Amino acid sequence: ILRNPPRKTSETVYFSVEGEPHFQYRGFFNDFGPPSILQLYSFTKMIEEFFSKSNQTLHFYVSPNQEAKSNAALYITSFRMLHCHMSPEEAFKPLNSIASTLKPFRDASTLPSTFDLTVLDCLRGLKRAMDLGWFDMGTFDPETWMRLEAIENGDMNWLIPNKLLAFASPYSTNVIGDGIYVATPTDIIPTFRGLGITHIVRLNKQFYDADDFKNEGFKHTELYFTDGS
């Protein structure tokens, strides 16, 4: 944890992802992390590539910024899990002495946090996903993940692979607000068919016509609740 980045030498390289767009968390409200599964995967692959090309000593650093420090802690400990095949507790062990100073992650709302998510919680969740076969460094497809996660493609993420998919609401039009491009039912129906989706549950306001899905053979259920509640 450094206030000013040191200069690299012929033998040592210092690096940080704090200013790298690809590794930044996109917050909605008071949330600031944790990094996505794609970002943890990319971080690990980036370091592995460095190892394959260089014999220099690599030092990962972060500024004292509380939010950046928590995200950096997850990046480096998840690397220890994914590359060194450590348990969550082993991966986190070097940070035990500063664990109490790491700001816990929180949900995407402006309300008081009702559950503090720690870096170790995230590592244990990642380990659970690996044990269940939901995530594998060797088979993870970053291109497909990015395509499905794009807002214009439905902003989709598997909660339980091949069973439960979270996605942003489609709209009746492709452009909303200040020129934000979003998906319509027509856009995402082919994707849903390819993913094996058969039942859609709407949790939000009626931004699209449910008949667009029903007429295509999908089951559709209304389960509206106030956003952020």
C-alpha positions as CSV (number, residue, x, y, z in Angstrom):
1,I,0.0,0.0,0.0
2,L,1.9,3.0,-1.3
3,R,1.1,6.7,-1.7
4,N,3.5,7.2,-4.6
5,P,4.4,4.5,-7.1
6,P,8.1,3.6,-7.0
7,R,10.2,3.5,-10.2
8,K,10.8,0.1,-11.8
9,T,14.3,-1.2,-12.2
10,S,15.9,-3.8,-14.4
11,E,15.0,-6.4,-11.9
12,T,11.8,-5.2,-10.4
13,V,8.4,-4.1,-11.8
14,Y,5.8,-2.3,-9.8
15,F,2.3,-2.3,-11.1
16,S,-1.2,-1.3,-10.1
17,V,-4.7,-1.6,-11.7
18,E,-6.2,1.3,-9.8
19,G,-6.2,3.5,-12.9
20,E,-6.9,0.8,-15.5
21,P,-10.4,1.1,-17.0
22,H,-10.7,-2.7,-17.6
23,F,-10.2,-3.4,-13.9
24,Q,-12.5,-0.7,-12.5
25,Y,-15.8,-1.5,-10.8
26,R,-18.8,0.4,-12.2
27,G,-20.8,1.5,-9.2
28,F,-24.5,2.2,-9.3
29,F,-25.0,4.0,-5.9
30,N,-22.9,3.5,-2.8
31,D,-21.4,0.2,-4.0
32,F,-17.7,0.2,-5.0
33,G,-17.0,-3.5,-5.7
34,P,-16.2,-6.3,-5.7
35,P,-14.6,-6.8,-9.1
36,S,-16.5,-9.1,-11.5
37,I,-15.5,-12.7,-12.3
38,L,-14.2,-11.5,-15.7
39,Q,-12.0,-8.9,-14.0
40,L,-10.6,-11.5,-11.5
41,Y,-10.0,-13.9,-14.5
42,S,-8.3,-11.1,-16.5
43,F,-6.1,-10.1,-13.6
44,T,-4.8,-13.6,-13.1
45,K,-4.2,-14.1,-16.9
46,M,-2.3,-10.8,-17.1
47,I,0.1,-11.8,-14.3
48,E,0.5,-15.3,-15.8
49,E,1.4,-13.8,-19.1
50,F,4.0,-11.5,-17.4
51,F,5.5,-14.6,-15.7
52,S,5.8,-16.4,-19.0
53,K,7.7,-13.5,-20.6
54,S,9.8,-12.0,-17.8
55,N,12.1,-13.1,-15.0
56,Q,11.7,-9.8,-13.2
57,T,10.2,-9.6,-9.7
58,L,6.7,-8.3,-9.8
59,H,5.2,-6.1,-7.1
60,F,1.5,-5.3,-7.0
61,Y,0.6,-2.1,-5.1
62,V,-2.4,0.1,-4.4
63,S,-2.9,3.6,-2.9
64,P,-4.3,4.0,0.6
65,N,-7.8,4.8,-0.8
66,Q,-10.2,2.6,1.2
67,E,-12.3,1.4,-1.7
68,A,-9.4,0.8,-4.1
69,K,-7.6,-1.0,-1.3
70,S,-10.5,-3.5,-0.8
71,N,-10.7,-4.2,-4.5
72,A,-6.9,-4.7,-4.8
73,A,-7.0,-7.1,-1.9
74,L,-9.5,-9.2,-3.7
75,Y,-7.5,-9.1,-6.9
76,I,-4.3,-10.3,-5.4
77,T,-5.8,-12.9,-3.1
78,S,-8.0,-14.3,-5.9
79,F,-4.9,-14.6,-8.0
80,R,-3.3,-16.7,-5.2
81,M,-6.4,-19.0,-5.3
82,L,-6.7,-19.3,-9.0
83,H,-3.0,-19.5,-9.9
84,C,-1.4,-21.1,-6.8
85,H,-4.5,-23.3,-6.0
86,M,-4.7,-22.1,-2.4
87,S,-7.7,-22.3,-0.2
88,P,-9.5,-19.0,0.6
89,E,-7.9,-18.8,4.0
90,E,-4.4,-19.6,2.7
91,A,-4.8,-17.0,-0.1
92,F,-5.9,-14.3,2.4
93,K,-3.3,-15.1,5.1
94,P,-0.8,-12.4,4.1
95,L,-3.5,-9.8,4.6
96,N,-4.7,-11.0,8.0
97,S,-2.8,-8.1,9.7
98,I,-4.7,-5.5,7.7
99,A,-8.1,-7.3,7.5
100,S,-9.8,-4.9,9.9
101,T,-8.7,-1.9,7.7
102,L,-10.3,-3.3,4.5
103,K,-13.6,-1.6,3.8
104,P,-16.3,-4.3,3.3
105,F,-18.3,-4.4,0.1
106,R,-22.0,-3.5,0.1
107,D,-25.1,-3.7,-2.0
108,A,-26.0,-1.4,-4.8
109,S,-28.3,1.1,-3.0
110,T,-28.2,4.3,-1.1
111,L,-29.7,2.8,2.1
112,P,-27.6,1.7,5.1
113,S,-25.8,-1.5,4.4
114,T,-27.5,-4.5,6.0
115,F,-24.7,-7.0,5.2
116,D,-21.0,-6.3,5.0
117,L,-19.3,-8.5,2.4
118,T,-15.6,-9.1,3.2
119,V,-12.8,-10.1,0.8
120,L,-12.7,-13.5,2.5
121,D,-16.5,-13.9,1.9
122,C,-15.8,-13.3,-1.8
123,L,-12.9,-15.8,-1.9
124,R,-15.1,-18.4,-0.2
125,G,-17.8,-17.8,-2.8
126,L,-15.4,-18.1,-5.6
127,K,-14.1,-21.4,-4.1
128,R,-17.7,-22.7,-3.8
129,A,-18.3,-21.8,-7.5
130,M,-15.2,-23.7,-8.5
131,D,-16.1,-26.7,-6.4
132,L,-19.5,-26.8,-8.1
133,G,-18.0,-26.5,-11.6
134,W,-19.6,-23.1,-12.1
135,F,-16.3,-21.4,-12.8
136,D,-13.1,-22.9,-14.3
137,M,-10.1,-20.9,-15.4
138,G,-9.5,-23.4,-18.2
139,T,-13.0,-23.2,-19.7
140,F,-14.1,-19.6,-18.8
141,D,-15.0,-17.7,-22.0
142,P,-14.4,-14.0,-21.5
143,E,-15.7,-13.0,-24.9
144,T,-19.1,-14.6,-24.3
145,W,-19.2,-13.1,-20.8
146,M,-18.6,-9.6,-22.2
147,R,-21.1,-10.0,-25.0
148,L,-23.9,-11.2,-22.6
149,E,-23.0,-8.6,-20.0
150,A,-23.2,-5.6,-22.4
151,I,-26.2,-3.4,-21.7
152,E,-27.3,-3.4,-25.3
153,N,-27.3,-7.2,-25.3
154,G,-29.4,-7.5,-22.1
155,D,-26.8,-7.2,-19.3
156,M,-27.0,-10.9,-18.5
157,N,-25.1,-12.9,-15.9
158,W,-25.7,-16.5,-14.8
159,L,-26.5,-16.8,-11.1
160,I,-26.7,-20.6,-11.4
161,P,-25.2,-21.7,-14.7
162,N,-27.8,-23.2,-17.1
163,K,-30.5,-22.7,-14.4
164,L,-31.0,-19.1,-13.3
165,L,-30.0,-16.0,-15.3
166,A,-30.1,-12.4,-14.1
167,F,-30.6,-9.7,-16.8
168,A,-31.5,-6.1,-17.1
169,S,-35.1,-5.3,-18.2
170,P,-35.6,-5.1,-21.9
171,Y,-37.5,-2.0,-23.2
172,S,-40.1,-1.5,-25.9
173,T,-37.5,0.7,-27.6
174,N,-33.8,0.5,-28.2
175,V,-32.9,4.0,-26.9
176,I,-33.8,5.4,-23.5
177,G,-32.9,8.4,-21.3
178,D,-29.9,10.3,-22.6
179,G,-29.2,8.1,-25.6
180,I,-28.6,4.9,-23.7
181,Y,-28.9,1.9,-26.0
182,V,-30.7,-1.0,-24.5
183,A,-32.2,-4.4,-25.7
184,T,-35.8,-5.1,-26.7
185,P,-37.5,-8.4,-26.3
186,T,-36.9,-9.0,-30.0
187,D,-33.2,-8.5,-29.5
188,I,-32.8,-11.0,-26.6
189,I,-35.3,-13.7,-27.6
190,P,-32.7,-15.5,-29.9
191,T,-30.2,-15.3,-27.0
192,F,-32.7,-16.8,-24.5
193,R,-33.4,-19.6,-26.9
194,G,-29.7,-20.4,-27.3
195,L,-29.2,-20.3,-23.5
196,G,-32.2,-22.6,-22.9
197,I,-34.3,-20.0,-21.1
198,T,-38.0,-20.9,-21.0
199,H,-39.5,-18.8,-18.1
200,I,-39.1,-15.1,-17.6
201,V,-39.9,-13.4,-14.2
202,R,-40.4,-9.6,-14.3
203,L,-39.3,-8.0,-11.1
204,N,-39.6,-4.4,-12.2
205,K,-42.0,-1.9,-13.9
206,Q,-43.6,-2.8,-17.2
207,F,-41.0,-1.4,-19.6
208,Y,-42.0,-3.9,-22.3
209,D,-45.0,-5.9,-23.4
210,A,-45.1,-9.3,-21.9
211,D,-46.9,-10.7,-24.9
212,D,-43.7,-10.2,-26.9
213,F,-42.3,-13.2,-24.9
214,K,-45.6,-15.1,-24.5
215,N,-46.3,-15.1,-28.2
216,E,-42.9,-16.7,-28.7
217,G,-43.7,-19.6,-26.3
218,F,-42.0,-18.3,-23.1
219,K,-43.7,-18.5,-19.8
220,H,-43.9,-15.1,-18.1
221,T,-44.5,-14.2,-14.5
222,E,-45.0,-10.8,-12.8
223,L,-43.2,-10.4,-9.5
224,Y,-42.8,-6.6,-9.2
225,F,-41.1,-4.9,-6.2
226,T,-39.9,-1.4,-5.6
227,D,-36.3,-0.9,-6.9
228,G,-33.9,-0.9,-4.0
229,S,-36.4,-2.3,-1.4
